[in-house]
Amino acid sequence: MRSQTSCGGEDDTRGFGGTSFRPVFDRIERLRKEENLEPDCLIYFTDGDGEYPEKQPEYPVIFIEEKPCAEAPKWVQQIMIDK
């Protein structure tokens, strides 16, 4: 299935953007409090189109993407890969 990404271009993935990234960040925060988890970083394979947490986490966040996404917060390091 071909789809359009919100950051331009076509994609063979099944996703259509609009992901809420918040549940993953919320889960990490719970684990930090309940189990003393201290992540080195969070790596997300995504198109970057979605709902971000309101504040920057205390660990690095890396998005692996095919194209840069202007919607990503400045605290997200975007790394581009080829199809």
C-alpha positions in Angstrom: 0.0 0.0 0.0 1.3 3.4 -0.9 0.6 6.4 1.3 1.4 10.1 1.5 3.4 11.2 4.5 2.7 14.5 6.2 6.3 15.6 5.6 6.0 15.0 1.8 6.6 12.0 -0.4 5.2 8.6 -0.7 5.7 5.7 1.6 5.1 1.9 1.5 4.2 1.8 5.2 0.7 1.1 6.5 0.7 4.1 8.8 -1.1 7.3 7.9 0.4 9.8 10.4 -1.2 11.4 13.4 0.4 9.1 15.9 0.3 10.1 19.5 3.8 9.8 20.8 2.6 10.7 24.3 1.8 7.1 25.6 5.4 5.9 25.0 6.8 9.0 26.9 4.2 8.5 29.6 5.1 4.8 30.0 8.8 5.7 30.2 8.1 8.3 32.9 6.1 5.7 34.9 8.9 3.2 34.7 11.4 5.9 35.7 9.4 6.5 38.9 8.3 2.9 39.7 11.3 0.9 38.6 14.1 3.5 38.6 14.5 3.1 34.8 17.0 5.6 33.4 17.0 5.3 29.6 20.1 6.3 27.6 17.8 7.5 24.8 14.5 6.7 23.0 14.7 5.8 19.3 11.6 6.0 17.3 11.1 4.8 13.6 8.5 7.2 12.4 7.4 9.8 9.9 7.4 12.4 12.7 3.7 13.3 12.2 2.0 13.1 15.5 1.2 14.5 19.0 4.3 15.2 21.1 4.7 15.5 24.8 4.3 19.1 26.2 7.8 19.1 27.7 11.2 17.8 26.7 12.1 14.5 28.5 15.3 14.2 30.5 16.9 11.8 28.0 17.8 12.1 24.3 15.1 11.4 21.7 16.0 10.2 18.2 13.6 9.9 15.3 14.7 7.7 12.4 12.9 9.0 9.3 13.0 9.1 5.5 12.5 12.9 5.3 12.9 15.7 7.9 9.6 16.7 9.6 9.2 20.4 10.5 6.6 19.4 13.1 9.1 17.7 15.3 10.1 19.6 18.4 13.7 21.0 18.4 14.7 18.5 21.1 14.1 15.6 18.8 17.2 14.6 16.8 16.1 13.5 13.4 18.2 11.0 11.5 17.4 10.4 7.9 17.6 7.0 6.2 17.1 5.9 2.5 14.2 3.8 1.5 
